[in-house]
Amino acid sequence: MPFIFSFVFLAIFSAFTLIPANAASAYSGDKPYIVLIPGAGASGGKIYVKHLARLLRVTGHGEYFAEYEKILDEMNLPYLLCPKTEDRDERRLTVRAAECVQQILGLIIGKRVRRNIIIIGHSMGGNIARMVAVNPLIERSIHSVLTIASPHQGTVLADFVFENMPEGVDNAVYAAIMNFIGFVPDKKRYLQELVTDRRQGRPDLYVAQDIFKNPKVKFYSLSNSTAHTLTAPLELTRSILSTEIAKRGLDGSEYGIKNDGIVPEYSMIFGKYLGHIEADHWETLCIGILSSTKGCHQTKSILIPTLQQLVADMNLSN
């Protein structure tokens, strides 16, 4: 597919032009290493929401993976976050994935390569993780991919936004919110890559359904949904998602119209299924005040034992 070739070219180019000088300093080459990939609403590892970014930083909600990094520190596991470029949450998934590939190349250059890298992707970071895991430049170093609340089959929220924004949407409140936070197609270039209606996309673009499963890499997924979200914007999008899933005839699975305010639950299943969490989209990230929620605790109750088991398996195989 055309996007595969352009993605590989981007990764090769960036590998020789953008490798951080200190990228290899924390990577020994023979021990488990974690790569964290954030989803939408992130810019260089920081939470970025138009008009709200400064407020989020001031209130302790500025770092996308702050709670996950704390977990990894407690487990004494080295890690990096990618992509590192602050892009105002506007770049396509393929471009972000190419940067992640070059960061991993920066780690493994000059070292004996083993399958000892675990990628954790939250939200569309899981889609980026899948792209990274099949890239021929670094796939030999990837042990496993763990995704949380990821739209592996896209999300009809992207279809809805793509079809109705910036004009023509019936729900004036929704339109006002989406414009306020900048969640519109001309700003969020990845939206077209996450549509479920294939007629809306171009054949040269990545779409979530097109990435194959690398047989040499172990894939795991966590799903989540809730009947009521904790924030008004998510409650609005949860309602819209429920309606759109049913309207488009995508509610035929055991998950029906269940969603977490951003992603339909049926779309989150990929590889070995680790289980369901009763939580909205942001609870699974455990960001800021959400770190005390039941959804966050449920996420960690599955995430931490899974990581421990993967590390143990990796150490045995090495």
FILUMDO-68298 format. One record per atom (N, C-alpha, C): x, y, z; residue in one letter. Coordinates in steps of 0.2 Angstrom, whole numbers, padded with zeros to 4 digits, always signed. Atoms other than C-alpha are relative to their C-alpha. Layout:
REM FILUMDO-68298
XYZA
...
//
This chain:
REM FILUMDO-68298
+0004-0006+0000M
+0000+0000+0000M
+0004+0006+0000M
-0004-0006+0001P
+0006+0018-0004P
+0003+0002+0007P
-0002-0003-0006F
+0006+0023+0014F
+0006-0003+0004F
-0006+0004-0003I
+0018+0009+0019I
+0006+0003-0002I
-0006-0002+0003F
+0031+0015+0007F
+0002+0007+0003F
-0002-0007-0003S
+0030+0033+0013S
+0002+0000+0007S
-0001+0001-0007F
+0030+0028+0031F
+0007-0003+0001F
-0007+0002-0001V
+0046+0018+0029V
+0005+0005-0002V
-0004-0005+0002F
+0054+0032+0019F
+0001+0005+0006F
-0001-0005-0005L
+0050+0044+0033L
+0004-0002+0006L
-0004+0003-0005A
+0057+0032+0046A
+0007+0000-0001A
-0007+0000+0001I
+0073+0030+0037I
+0003+0007+0000I
-0002-0006+0000F
+0075+0048+0034F
+0001+0003+0007F
-0001-0003-0007S
+0072+0053+0052S
+0005-0004+0004S
-0005+0004-0004A
+0083+0039+0058A
+0007+0003-0001A
-0006-0003+0002F
+0098+0048+0050F
+0001+0008+0002F
+0000-0007-0001T
+0093+0066+0054T
-0002+0002+0007T
+0003-0002-0006L
+0084+0066+0071L
+0001-0004+0006L
-0001+0004-0006I
+0091+0053+0082I
+0003+0004+0006I
-0002-0004-0005P
+0093+0061+0099P
+0007-0002+0003P
-0007+0002-0002A
+0112+0062+0105A
+0000-0005+0006A
-0001+0004-0006N
+0108+0054+0122N
-0005-0006+0000N
+0005+0005+0001A
+0095+0041+0115A
+0002-0006+0003A
-0002+0007-0002A
+0105+0026+0119A
+0002-0001+0007A
-0003+0000-0006S
+0111+0031+0136S
-0004-0004+0006S
+0004+0004-0005A
+0097+0022+0146A
-0002-0007-0002A
+0002+0006+0003Y
+0096+0007+0135Y
+0006-0005+0000Y
-0006+0005+0000S
+0107-0008+0139S
+0000-0005-0005S
+0000+0005+0005G
+0102-0019+0125G
-0002-0007+0001G
+0002+0007-0002D
+0098-0034+0135D
-0005-0001+0005D
+0005+0000-0006K
+0085-0029+0148K
-0007+0003-0003K
+0007-0003+0002P
+0066-0025+0146P
+0000+0008+0000P
+0000-0007+0001Y
+0063-0008+0140Y
-0007+0002-0002Y
+0007-0001+0001I
+0046+0001+0139I
+0000+0007-0005I
+0001-0005+0004V
+0040+0013+0125V
-0007+0002+0001V
+0007-0002-0001L
+0025+0024+0129L
-0002+0004-0006L
+0003-0004+0006I
+0014+0031+0115I
-0006+0003+0002I
+0006-0004-0002P
+0001+0044+0119P
-0005+0000-0006P
+0005+0000+0005G
-0015+0046+0109G
-0002+0007-0001G
+0003-0007+0002A
-0026+0061+0104A
+0000+0004+0006A
-0001-0004-0006G
-0024+0076+0115G
+0006+0001+0003G
-0006-0001-0002A
-0006+0075+0116A
+0005+0003-0005A
-0005-0003+0004S
+0009+0085+0110S
+0007+0000+0003S
-0006+0001-0003G
+0026+0079+0114G
+0000-0003+0007G
+0001+0003-0006G
+0020+0069+0128G
-0004+0004+0005G
+0004-0005-0004K
+0010+0084+0136K
-0007+0000-0003K
+0007+0000+0002I
-0008+0085+0136I
-0001+0007-0004I
+0002-0006+0004Y
-0014+0098+0123Y
-0007+0000-0002Y
+0006-0001+0002V
-0031+0104+0121V
-0001+0007-0001V
+0000-0007+0002K
-0034+0121+0113K
-0004+0004+0005K
+0003-0005-0005H
-0038+0135+0125H
+0000-0003+0007H
+0000+0003-0007L
-0036+0123+0140L
+0007-0003+0002L
-0006+0003-0002A
-0018+0117+0139A
+0003+0003+0006A
-0004-0003-0005R
-0011+0130+0151R
-0004-0002+0007R
+0003+0001-0006L
-0025+0127+0164L
+0001-0008+0002L
-0001+0007-0002L
-0022+0108+0163L
+0007-0001+0003L
-0006+0000-0003R
-0004+0111+0167R
+0000+0002+0007R
+0000-0003-0006V
-0007+0122+0181V
-0004-0005+0005V
+0004+0005-0005T
-0020+0109+0189T
+0003-0007+0001T
-0003+0006+0000G
-0008+0095+0187G
-0002-0005-0005G
+0002+0005+0005H
-0015+0087+0172H
+0004+0001-0007H
-0004-0002+0006G
-0001+0092+0160G
+0004-0005-0004G
-0004+0006+0003E
+0009+0076+0157E
-0005-0006-0001E
+0004+0005+0003Y
+0000+0063+0147Y
+0001-0007+0004Y
-0001+0006-0003F
+0008+0048+0155F
+0003+0000+0007F
-0003-0001-0006A
+0013+0055+0172A
-0001-0006+0005A
+0002+0006-0005E
+0004+0040+0182E
+0003-0006-0003E
-0003+0006+0003Y
+0011+0027+0170Y
+0007+0000+0001Y
-0007-0001-0001E
+0028+0034+0172E
+0002-0002+0007E
-0001+0001-0007K
+0027+0033+0191K
+0000-0008+0001K
+0000+0007+0000I
+0022+0015+0189I
+0006-0004-0002I
-0006+0003+0003L
+0037+0011+0178L
+0006+0001+0005L
-0005-0002-0004D
+0048+0020+0190D
+0000-0005+0006D
+0000+0005-0006E
+0042+0009+0205E
+0002-0007-0002E
-0001+0006+0002M
+0044-0006+0194M
+0008-0001-0002M
-0007-0001+0002N
+0062+0000+0190N
+0001-0002-0007N
-0001+0001+0008L
+0059-0001+0171L
+0001+0006-0003L
-0001-0006+0004P
+0067+0011+0160P
-0005+0001-0006P
+0005-0001+0005Y
+0056+0019+0147Y
+0002+0007-0004Y
+0000-0007+0003L
+0055+0033+0134L
-0007+0001-0003L
+0006-0002+0003L
+0040+0042+0127L
+0001+0003-0007L
+0000-0002+0007C
+0037+0045+0109C
-0007+0001-0003C
-0006-0005+0003P
+0035+0055+0098P
+0001+0006+0005P
-0002-0006-0005K
+0044+0069+0107K
-0002+0007-0003K
+0001-0007+0003T
+0040+0083+0095T
-0007+0003+0002T
+0007-0003-0002E
+0027+0095+0101E
-0003+0003-0006E
+0003-0002+0006D
+0015+0097+0087D
-0007+0002+0000D
+0007-0002-0001R
-0001+0104+0094R
-0005-0005-0001R
+0005+0006+0001D
-0009+0087+0092D
-0003+0001-0007D
+0002-0001+0007E
-0010+0090+0073E
+0002-0005-0005E
-0003+0005+0005R
+0001+0077+0064R
-0004-0006-0001R
+0003+0006+0001R
-0005+0062+0056R
+0003-0006+0003R
-0002+0005-0004L
-0003+0045+0064L
+0007-0003-0004L
-0006+0003+0004T
+0010+0039+0050T
+0006+0004+0002T
-0006-0004-0002V
+0021+0054+0054V
+0002-0001+0007V
-0001+0001-0007R
+0020+0051+0073R
+0004-0007+0000R
-0003+0006+0000A
+0024+0033+0070A
+0007+0000-0003A
-0006-0001+0003A
+0039+0037+0059A
+0005+0003+0005A
-0004-0003-0005E
+0046+0048+0073E
+0002-0005+0006E
-0001+0006-0005C
+0044+0033+0086C
+0005-0005-0003C
-0004+0005+0003V
+0053+0022+0074V
+0007+0003+0001V
-0007-0003+0000Q
+0068+0034+0073Q
+0003+0000+0007Q
-0002+0000-0007Q
+0068+0035+0092Q
+0002-0007+0003Q
-0002+0006-0002I
+0069+0017+0094I
+0006-0002-0003I
-0007+0001+0003L
+0083+0016+0081L
+0005+0003+0004L
-0005-0003-0003G
+0092+0028+0091G
+0002-0004+0007G
-0002+0004-0006L
+0091+0016+0106L
+0004-0006-0002L
-0003+0007+0002I
+0096+0000+0097I
+0007+0000-0004I
-0006+0000+0004I
+0110+0006+0086I
+0006-0001+0004I
-0007+0001-0003G
+0127-0001+0090G
-0001-0005+0006G
+0001+0005-0005K
+0119-0014+0102K
-0003-0007-0002K
+0003+0006+0002R
+0115-0032+0102R
-0008+0000+0001R
+0007+0000+0000V
+0097-0033+0097V
-0004-0006+0002V
+0005+0006-0003R
+0084-0044+0107R
-0007+0003+0000R
+0007-0003-0001R
+0066-0043+0108R
-0002+0001+0007R
+0001-0002-0007N
+0065-0034+0124N
-0003+0007+0001N
+0003-0007+0000I
+0055-0018+0120I
-0008-0002+0000I
+0007+0000-0001I
+0037-0017+0126I
-0003+0007-0001I
+0003-0006+0001I
+0026-0004+0119I
-0007+0000+0003I
+0007-0001-0003I
+0011+0003+0128I
-0003+0006-0004I
+0003-0005+0003G
-0001+0013+0118G
-0007+0002+0003G
+0007-0002-0003H
-0016+0023+0125H
-0004+0003-0006H
+0004-0003+0005S
-0030+0027+0114S
+0003-0001-0007S
-0003+0001+0006M
-0024+0030+0096M
+0007-0001+0000M
-0007+0002-0001G
-0007+0028+0103G
+0001-0008-0002G
+0000+0007+0002G
-0011+0009+0101G
+0000-0001-0007G
+0000+0001+0008N
-0014+0011+0082N
+0008+0002-0002N
-0006-0002+0002I
+0003+0020+0081I
+0005-0006+0002I
-0004+0005-0003A
+0011+0006+0092A
+0000-0006-0005A
+0001+0005+0005R
+0004-0007+0079R
+0004+0002-0006R
-0004-0002+0006M
+0012+0003+0065M
+0008-0001+0001M
-0007+0001-0002V
+0029+0003+0074V
+0002-0007+0000V
-0001+0007-0001A
+0028-0015+0078A
+0001-0004-0007A
-0001+0003+0007V
+0028-0020+0059V
+0005+0003-0004V
-0005-0003+0005N
+0041-0008+0053N
+0006-0004+0000N
-0006+0004+0001P
+0055-0018+0046P
+0007+0002+0003P
-0006-0003-0003L
+0068-0006+0053L
+0001-0002+0007L
-0001+0001-0007I
+0065-0010+0071I
-0004-0006+0003I
+0005+0005-0002E
+0052-0024+0072E
+0004-0006+0004E
-0004+0006-0004R
+0066-0037+0078R
+0001+0002+0007R
-0001-0002-0007S
+0067-0027+0094S
-0006+0000+0004S
+0006-0001-0004I
+0049-0027+0099I
-0002-0007+0002I
+0003+0006-0003H
+0043-0040+0111H
-0007-0001+0000H
+0007+0000-0001S
+0025-0035+0114S
-0003+0007+0000S
+0004-0006+0000V
+0012-0022+0112V
-0006+0000+0004V
+0006+0000-0004L
-0001-0018+0125L
-0004+0007-0001L
+0004-0006+0002T
-0015-0006+0120T
-0006+0001+0005T
+0005-0001-0005I
-0028+0002+0131I
-0005+0006-0004I
+0005-0004+0003A
-0044+0010+0124A
+0002+0003-0007A
-0003-0002+0007S
-0037+0010+0106S
-0005-0002-0005S
+0005+0001+0005P
-0048+0012+0091P
+0003-0004-0006P
-0003+0004+0005H
-0041-0003+0081H
-0004-0001-0006H
+0004+0000+0006Q
-0056-0003+0069Q
-0003+0007-0001Q
+0002-0007+0000G
-0057+0016+0070G
-0006+0002+0005G
+0006-0002-0005T
-0071+0026+0079T
-0005+0004-0004T
+0005-0004+0003V
-0087+0033+0072V
+0000+0007+0002V
+0000-0007-0002L
-0084+0048+0082L
+0004+0004-0006L
-0003-0003+0006A
-0071+0052+0068A
-0004+0001-0006A
+0005-0001+0005D
-0084+0049+0055D
-0004+0006+0001D
+0005-0005-0002F
-0096+0060+0064F
+0003+0007-0001F
-0004-0006+0000V
-0083+0074+0066V
+0001+0002-0008V
-0002-0001+0007F
-0077+0072+0048F
-0006+0002-0004F
+0006-0002+0004E
-0094+0073+0041E
-0004+0006+0002E
+0004-0006-0002N
-0101+0087+0051N
+0003+0006+0002N
-0003-0006-0002M
-0088+0099+0056M
+0004+0003-0006M
+0002-0005-0005P
-0085+0113+0055P
-0007+0003-0001P
+0007-0003+0001E
-0102+0117+0047E
-0005-0006-0001E
+0005+0005+0001G
-0118+0107+0046G
-0002-0004+0005G
+0002+0004-0006V
-0119+0099+0063V
-0006+0003+0003V
+0006-0002-0003D
-0136+0099+0070D
+0000+0002+0007D
-0001-0001-0007N
-0130+0099+0088N
+0004+0007+0001N
-0004-0007+0000A
-0125+0118+0091A
+0005-0001+0006A
-0004+0001-0006V
-0118+0113+0109V
+0006-0004-0002V
-0006+0004+0002Y
-0107+0100+0101Y
+0005+0004-0004Y
-0004-0004+0005A
-0101+0111+0087A
+0004+0005+0004A
-0003-0005-0004A
-0097+0125+0100A
+0006-0003+0004A
-0005+0004-0004I
-0087+0112+0111I
+0006-0002-0004I
-0006+0002+0005M
-0077+0105+0096M
+0004+0005-0002M
-0004-0005+0002N
-0072+0121+0090N
+0004+0003+0005N
-0004-0002-0006F
-0067+0127+0107F
+0006-0004+0001F
-0006+0004-0001I
-0055+0113+0109I
+0004-0002-0006I
-0004+0001+0006G
-0050+0112+0091G
+0000-0007-0003G
+0000+0007+0002F
-0056+0095+0088F
-0004+0000-0007F
+0003-0001+0006V
-0060+0098+0070V
+0005-0003-0006V
-0004+0003+0005P
-0053+0090+0054P
+0006+0004-0003P
-0006-0004+0002D
-0042+0104+0048D
+0005+0001+0005D
-0005+0000-0005K
-0033+0104+0064K
+0002-0007+0002K
-0001+0007-0002K
-0034+0085+0069K
+0001-0004-0006K
-0001+0003+0007R
-0026+0078+0053R
-0001-0008+0001R
+0000+0007+0000Y
-0027+0060+0060Y
-0008-0002+0000Y
+0007+0002+0000L
-0046+0060+0060L
-0002-0004-0006L
+0001+0003+0006Q
-0047+0055+0042Q
+0002-0007+0000Q
-0003+0007-0001E
-0036+0040+0047E
-0004-0005+0004E
+0003+0004-0005L
-0048+0034+0060L
-0008-0001-0002L
+0007+0001+0002V
-0065+0034+0050V
-0001-0007-0001V
+0003+0007+0001T
-0075+0018+0049T
-0003-0001-0007T
+0003+0000+0007D
-0083+0022+0033D
+0005+0001-0005D
-0006+0000+0005R
-0070+0018+0020R
-0001+0005-0006R
+0001-0005+0006R
-0078+0029+0007R
+0002+0007+0002R
-0002-0006-0002Q
-0073+0044+0017Q
+0008+0001+0000Q
-0008-0001+0000G
-0054+0041+0017G
+0003-0001-0007G
-0004+0001+0006R
-0041+0041+0003R
+0004-0006+0000R
-0004+0006+0000P
-0032+0025-0002P
+0007+0001+0002P
-0007+0000-0002D
-0015+0032+0001D
+0001+0002+0008D
+0000-0001-0007L
-0020+0036+0019L
+0000-0006+0004L
+0001+0006-0005Y
-0017+0024+0034Y
-0007+0000+0002Y
+0006+0001-0004V
-0033+0018+0041V
+0001-0006+0005V
-0002+0005-0005A
-0034+0008+0057A
-0001-0007-0002A
+0001+0007+0002Q
-0041-0008+0049Q
+0005-0003-0004Q
-0005+0002+0005D
-0026-0009+0037D
+0006-0003+0003D
-0006+0003-0002I
-0012-0014+0048I
+0000-0007+0002I
+0000+0007-0001F
-0008-0032+0049F
+0003-0001+0007F
-0003+0002-0006K
-0003-0041+0065K
+0006-0004-0001K
-0006+0003+0000N
+0015-0045+0066N
+0001-0006+0004N
+0000+0007-0003P
+0016-0064+0070P
+0006-0001+0005P
-0006+0001-0004K
+0033-0062+0079K
-0001+0005+0007K
+0001-0004-0006V
+0026-0049+0092V
-0007-0002+0003V
+0005+0001-0004K
+0014-0052+0106K
-0005+0006+0001K
+0005-0006-0001F
-0002-0041+0106F
-0005-0001+0005F
+0005+0001-0006Y
-0013-0038+0121Y
-0004+0007+0000Y
+0004-0006+0000S
-0028-0026+0123S
-0004+0000+0006S
+0005-0001-0005L
-0039-0019+0136L
-0005+0004-0002L
+0005-0004+0002S
-0056-0012+0133S
-0004+0003+0006S
+0004-0004-0006N
-0067+0000+0143N
-0006+0003-0003N
+0006-0004+0002S
-0084+0008+0142S
-0004+0001+0007S
+0004-0002-0006T
-0096+0016+0154T
-0007+0003-0002T
+0006-0003+0001A
-0114+0021+0155A
-0001+0007+0001A
+0000-0007-0001H
-0110+0038+0161H
+0007+0002+0001H
-0006-0003-0001T
-0094+0048+0160T
+0001+0005+0005T
-0001-0005-0005L
-0086+0060+0172L
+0000+0007-0002L
-0001-0007+0003T
-0085+0075+0161T
-0006+0002-0005T
+0005-0002+0005A
-0098+0085+0151A
+0001-0001-0007A
-0002+0002+0008P
-0089+0084+0134P
+0000-0007-0001P
+0000+0007+0001L
-0086+0066+0136L
-0007-0003+0000L
+0007+0002-0001E
-0104+0063+0141E
-0004+0001-0007E
+0003-0002+0007L
-0110+0072+0125L
+0003-0005-0005L
-0003+0004+0005T
-0098+0062+0114T
-0002-0007+0001T
+0002+0007-0001R
-0103+0046+0122R
-0007-0001-0002R
+0006+0001+0003S
-0121+0049+0118S
+0000+0000-0008S
+0000+0000+0008I
-0117+0054+0100I
+0003-0007-0003I
-0003+0007+0002L
-0106+0038+0099L
-0006-0005+0000L
+0005+0005-0001S
-0120+0027+0105S
-0005+0000-0006S
+0004-0001+0005T
-0132+0034+0092T
+0003-0001-0007T
-0003+0001+0006E
-0120+0034+0078E
+0002-0008-0001E
-0001+0007+0001I
-0115+0016+0081I
-0006-0004-0002I
+0007+0003+0002A
-0133+0010+0080A
-0002+0002-0007A
+0003-0003+0007K
-0137+0021+0065K
+0004-0003-0005K
-0005+0002+0006R
-0122+0014+0055R
+0000-0008+0000R
+0000+0007+0000G
-0126-0004+0060G
+0006-0004+0002G
-0007+0003-0003L
-0110-0007+0070L
-0001-0003+0007L
+0002+0002-0007D
-0119-0013+0085D
-0002-0008+0001D
+0002+0007+0001G
-0120-0031+0080G
+0004-0005+0005G
-0004+0004-0005S
-0106-0038+0092S
-0003+0000+0007S
+0002+0001-0007E
-0108-0043+0110E
+0001+0007+0004E
-0001-0006-0003Y
-0103-0025+0114Y
-0005+0005-0001Y
+0005-0004+0001G
-0117-0017+0106G
+0002+0007-0001G
-0001-0007+0001I
-0117+0002+0107I
+0005+0003+0006I
-0004-0002-0005K
-0105+0002+0122K
+0006+0004-0002K
-0006-0004+0002N
-0091+0016+0121N
+0002+0003+0007N
-0003-0003-0006D
-0080+0026+0133D
+0000+0008-0001D
+0001-0007+0001G
-0085+0043+0126G
+0005+0002-0006G
-0005-0001+0006I
-0071+0042+0112I
+0000-0006-0005I
-0001+0006+0005V
-0070+0024+0105V
-0005-0005+0002V
+0005+0006-0001P
-0083+0010+0103P
+0004-0006+0003P
-0004+0005-0003E
-0078-0004+0114E
+0001-0006-0005E
-0002+0006+0005Y
-0079-0017+0100Y
+0006+0001-0004Y
-0006-0002+0004S
-0065-0007+0091S
+0006-0001+0004S
-0006+0000-0004M
-0053-0009+0106M
+0003-0007+0000M
-0002+0007-0001I
-0051-0028+0105I
+0005-0002-0006I
-0005+0002+0005F
-0035-0034+0096F
+0006-0004+0004F
-0005+0004-0003G
-0023-0048+0100G
-0003-0004+0006G
+0003+0004-0006K
-0025-0057+0117K
-0004+0005+0004K
+0005-0004-0004Y
-0040-0049+0126Y
+0001-0001+0008Y
-0002+0001-0007L
-0035-0045+0144L
-0006+0002+0005L
+0006-0001-0004G
-0053-0039+0150G
-0002+0007-0001G
+0004-0006+0000H
-0065-0025+0152H
+0001+0004+0006H
+0000-0004-0006I
-0064-0010+0163I
-0006+0005+0000I
+0006-0005+0000E
-0079+0001+0168E
+0003+0007+0002E
-0003-0007-0001A
-0072+0018+0165A
-0001+0004-0007A
+0000-0004+0006D
-0072+0032+0153D
+0007+0001-0003D
-0007+0000+0004H
-0058+0036+0140H
+0006+0003+0005H
-0006-0003-0004W
-0048+0047+0152W
+0001-0003+0006W
-0001+0003-0006E
-0050+0037+0167E
+0005-0005-0001E
-0006+0005+0002T
-0039+0023+0159T
+0007+0003+0000T
-0007-0003+0000L
-0025+0036+0158L
+0002+0002+0007L
-0002-0002-0007C
-0026+0040+0177C
+0003+0007+0001C
-0003-0007-0001I
-0022+0058+0174I
-0003+0004+0005I
+0002-0005-0005G
-0023+0070+0188G
-0005-0003+0005G
+0005+0002-0005I
-0038+0069+0199I
-0003-0007-0002I
+0003+0006+0002L
-0044+0054+0189L
+0004-0006+0002L
-0004+0006-0003S
-0030+0043+0197S
-0003-0003+0006S
+0003+0003-0006S
-0041+0041+0212S
-0007-0004-0002S
+0006+0003+0002T
-0056+0034+0202T
+0000-0008-0001T
+0001+0007+0001K
-0062+0016+0201K
+0003-0002-0006K
-0003+0002+0006G
-0058+0015+0183G
+0007+0000-0001G
-0008+0000+0000C
-0040+0020+0185C
+0002-0006+0004C
-0002+0006-0004H
-0038+0007+0199H
-0001-0006-0004H
+0001+0006+0004Q
-0046-0006+0188Q
+0005-0001-0006Q
-0005+0000+0005T
-0034-0001+0174T
+0007-0003+0003T
-0006+0002-0003K
-0019-0003+0185K
+0000-0007+0003K
+0000+0007-0002S
-0025-0019+0192S
+0001-0005-0005S
-0002+0005+0005I
-0023-0027+0175I
+0006+0002-0003I
-0006-0003+0003L
-0009-0016+0168L
+0006-0003+0003L
-0007+0001-0004I
+0004-0019+0182I
+0001-0008+0000I
-0002+0008+0000P
+0002-0039+0183P
+0002-0002-0007P
-0002+0002+0007T
+0003-0040+0164T
+0007+0002-0002T
-0007-0002+0001L
+0019-0030+0163L
+0005-0004+0004L
-0004+0004-0004Q
+0026-0040+0177Q
+0001-0007-0003Q
+0000+0007+0003Q
+0022-0056+0168Q
+0004+0000-0007Q
-0004-0001+0006L
+0029-0049+0151L
+0007+0000+0002L
-0007-0001-0002V
+0045-0044+0160V
+0003-0007+0002V
-0003+0006-0002A
+0047-0061+0168A
+0001-0005-0006A
-0001+0004+0006D
+0044-0070+0152D
+0006+0002-0005D
-0005-0003+0004M
+0056-0059+0143M
+0007-0002+0003M
-0006+0001-0003N
+0069-0062+0156N
+0002-0008-0001N
-0001+0007+0001L
+0067-0081+0155L
+0002-0002-0007L
-0002+0001+0007S
+0068-0081+0136S
+0007+0002-0002S
-0006-0002+0001N
+0084-0071+0137N
+0006-0004+0004N
//
